[in-house]
């Protein structure tokens, strides 16, 4: 239920803006081609460590999202930059967690098809994924973490997660099956919520990168209100020395046009679930994954929250929607 007229107006404005952007190719080309103004943040290392220690505790399960471009940490006379900043942050997080802690990071791949069309795989191509080789597209910190010795990575080719620590095996086991969703039952994100993990963002607002938001909608796979919400994707997946073809599923990308993310942020802040803070000029936000999923599950009972008017998302689509049932036909070879 909308609580205020301000909420209603803000939702209307966000949905109008999203639909305008995704329906006008010229706006998409302009936005993607514009020069990005990098952040320019310089921060004393001890201030960063103190703020980080308020969130990260020994033995914790922690999922970290980070954007560290343009961030420099002052360590006495030394100033980190780029690679050294990422390595310092990774070291600090690991020291705070200790040997009993489990660290996870998103390592989402970027596939060529994702840059071509928002409507689905028009070419019907089979894409390649290797947990050991496919790079992360979500920041230097996640790629450095993925490459570290002893770090494991999920076998699901969409929204993959890398992990190290005592809970890694439980988080990553059996998350690849015919028709499996990247954030649904058996996924790394759902298990992090089940295990009461904390989601932390460093250097950007958590609401803009909190993949955990999608767990609740994908757990409702069988009775999700929005029709044709998921589409199939075909992959060749290299696991050790074996290569198999799998068909998995994901949210059809056009539905992002009906997502009211600013409303979700206000709701999570009102409930005290999302904590927004900083270390000096550097953004540090966090939330408990279990609380996020619990709240989203309550709010989307009988509706498609946080997607408003989702049926409008498929208007003017150049390809007909693919039915969910077709995704279960392909089995791994």
C-alpha positions as CSV (number, residue, x, y, z in Angstrom):
1,X,0.0,0.0,0.0
2,X,1.3,3.4,-0.9
3,X,1.8,5.4,2.4
4,X,1.9,9.0,1.1
5,X,1.1,11.0,-2.0
6,X,4.9,11.7,-2.2
7,X,5.5,8.0,-2.5
8,X,2.9,7.7,-5.3
9,X,4.4,10.7,-7.1
10,X,8.0,9.4,-6.8
11,X,7.0,5.9,-8.1
12,X,5.2,7.5,-11.0
13,X,8.3,9.7,-11.9
14,X,10.7,6.7,-11.6
15,X,8.6,4.4,-13.7
16,X,8.1,7.2,-16.3
17,X,11.9,7.8,-16.4
18,X,12.7,4.1,-16.7
19,X,10.2,3.5,-19.5
20,X,11.3,6.6,-21.4
21,X,15.0,5.5,-21.2
22,X,14.5,1.9,-22.2
23,X,12.1,2.7,-25.0
24,X,14.3,5.4,-26.7
25,X,17.4,3.9,-28.2
26,X,19.0,7.3,-28.6
27,X,18.9,7.9,-24.8
28,X,20.5,4.5,-24.2
29,X,23.3,5.3,-26.6
30,X,23.8,8.7,-25.1
31,X,23.9,7.4,-21.5
32,X,26.3,4.6,-22.2
33,X,28.6,6.8,-24.3
34,X,28.8,9.7,-22.0
35,X,32.0,10.4,-20.0
36,X,31.7,9.1,-16.5
37,X,32.8,11.5,-13.8
38,X,35.0,9.4,-11.5
39,X,34.8,9.8,-7.8
40,X,37.8,11.5,-6.1
41,X,38.0,10.3,-2.5
42,X,41.0,10.5,-0.2
43,X,40.6,9.0,3.2
44,X,42.8,8.2,6.2
45,X,43.2,4.5,6.5
46,X,42.5,4.4,10.2
47,X,39.2,6.2,9.7
48,X,38.2,3.7,7.1
49,X,39.2,0.8,9.4
50,X,37.3,2.1,12.3
51,X,34.1,2.6,10.3
52,X,34.5,-0.9,8.7
53,X,34.9,-2.5,12.2
54,X,31.5,-1.1,13.1
55,X,29.9,-3.4,10.6
56,X,32.4,-6.3,10.1
57,X,32.7,-8.7,13.0
58,X,34.8,-11.8,13.7
59,X,33.3,-15.0,12.5
60,X,30.6,-13.2,10.4
61,X,29.2,-14.2,7.0
62,X,29.7,-11.1,4.8
63,X,28.7,-10.4,1.2
64,X,30.6,-7.3,-0.1
65,X,29.7,-5.1,-3.0
66,X,32.3,-2.4,-3.8
67,X,33.2,0.4,-6.2
68,X,36.7,1.7,-5.4
69,X,37.6,3.6,-8.6
70,X,39.0,7.0,-7.5
71,X,39.4,6.0,-3.9
72,X,42.7,6.6,-2.1
73,X,43.6,5.6,1.4
74,X,46.3,7.4,3.4
75,X,48.6,5.0,5.3
76,X,51.0,7.4,7.0
77,X,53.1,8.9,4.1
78,X,51.9,6.2,1.7
79,X,48.8,6.8,-0.4
80,X,47.1,3.8,-2.1
81,X,45.5,4.0,-5.5
82,X,43.7,1.6,-7.8
83,X,45.1,-1.9,-7.3
84,X,46.7,-1.1,-4.0
85,X,43.4,0.4,-2.6
86,X,41.6,-2.8,-3.6
87,X,44.2,-5.0,-2.0
88,X,44.2,-3.0,1.2
89,X,40.4,-3.1,1.5
90,X,40.5,-6.9,0.9
91,X,43.1,-7.3,3.6
92,X,41.2,-5.2,6.1
93,X,38.0,-7.1,5.6
94,X,39.8,-10.4,5.9
95,X,41.5,-9.4,9.1
96,X,38.2,-8.2,10.7
97,X,36.4,-11.5,9.8
98,X,39.2,-13.7,11.0
99,X,39.7,-17.4,10.2
100,X,36.1,-18.2,11.4
101,X,34.5,-15.7,9.0
102,X,33.2,-16.3,5.5
103,X,33.6,-13.7,2.8
104,X,31.5,-13.7,-0.3
105,X,31.5,-11.3,-3.3
106,X,29.4,-11.0,-6.5
107,X,31.4,-12.0,-9.5
108,X,28.7,-11.5,-12.2
109,X,30.0,-12.2,-15.7
110,X,29.2,-9.9,-18.6
111,X,28.2,-11.7,-21.8
112,X,28.3,-10.2,-25.3
113,X,24.5,-10.7,-25.7
114,X,23.9,-8.4,-22.7
115,X,25.4,-5.5,-24.6
116,X,23.3,-6.1,-27.7
117,X,19.6,-6.3,-26.7
118,X,17.4,-5.9,-23.7
119,X,14.7,-8.1,-25.1
120,X,16.3,-11.6,-24.9
121,X,18.7,-13.7,-26.9
122,X,17.6,-12.9,-30.5
123,X,20.4,-15.0,-31.9
124,X,19.7,-18.1,-29.9
125,X,23.4,-18.4,-29.1
126,X,24.9,-20.7,-26.5
127,X,27.1,-18.7,-24.2
128,X,30.2,-19.9,-22.4
129,X,30.9,-19.8,-18.7
130,X,33.8,-21.2,-16.6
131,X,33.8,-20.6,-12.9
132,X,37.6,-20.7,-13.0
133,X,38.2,-18.5,-16.0
134,X,35.3,-16.2,-16.7
135,X,36.1,-12.7,-15.3
136,X,33.9,-10.7,-13.0
137,X,32.4,-7.6,-14.4
138,X,31.5,-5.9,-11.1
139,X,34.7,-4.3,-10.1
140,X,38.4,-4.8,-9.5
141,X,37.9,-5.9,-5.9
142,X,35.7,-8.8,-6.9
143,X,38.0,-9.9,-9.7
144,X,41.0,-9.9,-7.3
145,X,39.0,-11.9,-4.8
146,X,37.9,-14.4,-7.4
147,X,41.5,-15.1,-8.4
148,X,42.8,-15.7,-4.9
149,X,43.9,-19.1,-3.9
150,X,41.3,-21.1,-2.1
151,X,38.3,-19.0,-3.3
152,X,35.4,-21.0,-4.7
153,X,32.9,-19.7,-7.2
154,X,29.3,-20.7,-7.9
155,X,28.5,-22.9,-10.9
156,X,25.4,-20.9,-12.0
157,X,26.5,-18.7,-14.9
158,X,24.3,-15.7,-14.0
159,X,24.9,-13.5,-10.9
160,X,27.7,-15.8,-9.8
161,X,29.2,-15.5,-6.3
162,X,32.8,-16.2,-5.1
163,X,33.3,-17.4,-1.5
164,X,36.0,-18.3,1.0
165,X,35.6,-19.5,4.6
166,X,34.0,-22.3,6.5
167,X,30.5,-21.7,5.1
168,X,31.6,-21.6,1.4
169,X,30.6,-25.2,0.7
170,X,27.1,-24.8,2.1
171,X,26.6,-21.6,0.2
172,X,27.8,-22.9,-3.2
173,X,26.6,-26.5,-3.2
174,X,24.1,-27.7,-5.9
175,X,23.2,-24.3,-7.2
176,X,23.2,-25.4,-10.8
177,X,20.2,-27.4,-12.1
178,X,18.0,-27.3,-15.3
179,X,15.9,-24.1,-15.2
180,X,17.6,-22.8,-12.0
181,X,17.3,-19.1,-11.2
182,X,20.3,-17.1,-10.1
183,X,18.8,-15.8,-6.9
184,X,16.1,-18.4,-6.2
185,X,15.9,-21.6,-4.2
186,X,19.3,-23.2,-3.8
187,X,21.1,-20.1,-5.0
188,X,24.1,-18.6,-3.2
189,X,22.1,-15.4,-2.5
190,X,19.2,-17.4,-0.9
191,X,21.6,-19.4,1.2
192,X,23.5,-16.3,2.4
193,X,20.1,-15.0,3.6
194,X,19.3,-18.3,5.3
195,X,22.6,-18.2,7.1
196,X,22.0,-14.7,8.3
197,X,24.7,-13.0,6.3
198,X,25.4,-9.3,6.3
199,X,25.4,-7.4,2.9
200,X,27.9,-4.5,2.8
201,X,28.5,-1.9,0.1
202,X,31.7,0.1,0.0
203,X,31.9,3.2,-2.3
204,X,28.3,3.2,-3.6
205,X,24.7,3.1,-2.3
206,X,23.8,-0.4,-1.4
207,X,20.3,0.0,-2.9
208,X,21.9,0.3,-6.4
209,X,23.8,-3.0,-6.1
210,X,21.9,-5.2,-3.6
211,X,21.3,-8.3,-5.6
212,X,19.7,-9.9,-2.5
213,X,16.6,-7.9,-3.3
214,X,15.7,-10.4,-6.0
215,X,15.7,-13.5,-3.8
216,X,12.1,-13.1,-2.6
217,X,10.6,-12.8,-6.1
218,X,12.6,-15.9,-7.4
219,X,11.6,-18.0,-4.3
220,X,8.1,-17.4,-5.5
221,X,8.9,-18.9,-8.9
222,X,5.8,-21.1,-9.0
223,X,3.3,-18.4,-8.2
224,X,4.9,-15.1,-9.1
225,X,2.2,-12.6,-10.0
226,X,3.9,-11.2,-13.2
227,X,3.4,-13.5,-16.2
228,X,6.3,-14.5,-18.4
229,X,8.7,-12.9,-15.9
230,X,11.6,-15.3,-16.5
231,X,13.3,-16.3,-19.7
232,X,15.7,-19.2,-20.6
233,X,19.4,-18.7,-21.2
234,X,21.6,-21.4,-22.7
235,X,25.2,-22.0,-21.6
236,X,28.2,-24.2,-22.1
237,X,29.6,-24.5,-18.6
238,X,33.2,-25.8,-18.0
239,X,33.4,-27.6,-14.6
240,X,36.9,-29.0,-14.1
241,X,37.6,-31.0,-17.2
242,X,34.0,-31.5,-18.2
243,X,31.9,-29.3,-20.4
244,X,28.1,-29.5,-20.4
245,X,25.2,-27.5,-21.9
246,X,22.7,-26.1,-19.5
247,X,19.5,-24.1,-19.8
248,X,18.9,-21.8,-16.8
249,X,16.6,-18.9,-16.3
250,X,16.6,-15.2,-15.3
251,X,14.3,-12.2,-15.1
252,X,13.5,-10.9,-18.5
253,X,15.4,-7.6,-18.7
254,X,12.5,-5.5,-19.9
255,X,10.9,-5.9,-16.5
256,X,13.5,-3.5,-15.0
257,X,11.3,-0.8,-16.5
258,X,8.7,-1.5,-13.9
259,X,11.0,-1.6,-10.9
260,X,10.5,1.2,-8.3
261,X,13.9,1.0,-6.6
262,X,13.7,4.4,-4.9
263,X,10.5,3.2,-3.2
264,X,12.2,0.1,-2.0
265,X,15.0,2.2,-0.5
266,X,12.5,4.3,1.4
267,X,10.6,1.2,2.6
268,X,13.8,-0.5,3.9
269,X,15.0,2.7,5.6
270,X,11.6,3.1,7.3
271,X,11.8,-0.5,8.6
272,X,15.3,0.0,9.9
273,X,16.6,-2.8,7.6
274,X,18.8,-0.7,5.4
275,X,21.6,1.2,7.2
276,X,23.2,4.0,5.2
277,X,26.5,5.5,6.5
278,X,30.0,6.5,5.6
279,X,33.6,6.6,6.5
280,X,34.4,10.2,5.9
281,X,33.4,10.8,2.2
282,X,33.3,7.1,1.4
283,X,29.9,5.4,1.4
284,X,29.4,2.4,3.7
285,X,25.9,0.9,3.7
286,X,24.8,-2.5,5.1
287,X,21.8,-4.7,5.8
288,X,21.1,-8.2,7.1
289,X,20.2,-10.4,4.1
290,X,17.6,-12.4,6.1
291,X,15.8,-9.2,7.0
292,X,15.8,-7.9,3.4
293,X,14.4,-11.2,2.0
294,X,11.9,-11.5,4.9
295,X,10.5,-8.0,4.3
296,X,10.4,-8.4,0.5
297,X,8.6,-11.7,0.9
298,X,5.9,-10.0,3.1
299,X,5.5,-7.1,0.8
300,X,5.1,-9.2,-2.4
301,X,2.4,-11.5,-1.2
302,X,-0.3,-11.5,-3.8
303,X,1.4,-8.8,-5.9
304,X,4.6,-8.1,-7.8
305,X,6.3,-5.6,-5.4
306,X,8.7,-3.9,-6.1
307,X,7.6,-4.1,-9.8
308,X,4.6,-1.7,-10.4
309,X,2.4,-2.3,-13.5
310,X,4.7,-5.1,-14.8
311,X,2.4,-5.9,-17.7
312,X,3.3,-2.6,-19.3
313,X,7.0,-3.7,-19.5
314,X,6.3,-6.0,-22.5
315,X,4.4,-3.4,-24.6
316,X,6.1,-2.9,-28.0
317,X,8.5,-5.8,-27.4
318,X,10.0,-6.9,-30.8
319,X,9.9,-10.6,-29.7
320,X,7.1,-12.5,-28.1
321,X,7.5,-13.5,-24.5
322,X,9.1,-16.9,-24.0
323,X,7.1,-19.2,-21.8
324,X,8.6,-20.4,-18.5
325,X,7.7,-24.0,-19.2
326,X,10.1,-24.2,-22.2
327,X,13.0,-23.7,-19.8
328,X,12.8,-27.1,-18.2
329,X,13.1,-29.1,-21.4
330,X,16.9,-28.9,-21.7
331,X,19.0,-31.2,-19.5
332,X,22.8,-31.0,-19.1
333,X,24.8,-33.3,-21.4
